[in-house]
Amino acid sequence: EGFLFPATYELPKKATARDLVQRQLDAFEENMAEVDLSYAKSKNLTPYDVLTIASMIEREIQVPEERRLAAAVIYNRLAAGDMLGIDATIRYEDGNYDEPLTESRLAEDTPYNTRVNPGLPPTPIGNPGLASIEAAAKPARSDAYYFVVKPGTCGEHVFADTEAEFNQAA
């Protein structure tokens, strides 16, 4: 998970699934080689960590301009040793992308539950595109610690520095 670069690929008629996977892997390597990982490395994050963060951004954020802010929230929470609270990780673990998550499920101690376990999940939760990878490598400079979807929008978020601001937005 995480290494199949999402793009449109033209393949010959007799191409196999293996051919497609190889093209996706090659495209991943080419794109990842262009990403400046120096900021992430300064925060003791590996390229795999960046890929994991990028996969969460890809699943959580629909508005392109918000990717770097979401990355900042993740970096801020990682630095504090706090839970990330990214529900997309639970959805990935369960394969549940449509049904509401129950309170009991959100409280379960499982490897991908970032509401109860601090730090990153064990693996990426999808195959992020270049924009999410770049955001994960170099987040916005922000003290934002929370984000919540704005009601009545097409997936826009409110980013908040404090729990009080978050609760008001929620």
Summary of the structure (lengths in Angstrom):
residues: 170
radius of gyration: 16.7
end to end distance: 31.6
largest distance: 58.1
contacts: 486
relative contact order: 0.18
helix: 48%
strand: 6%
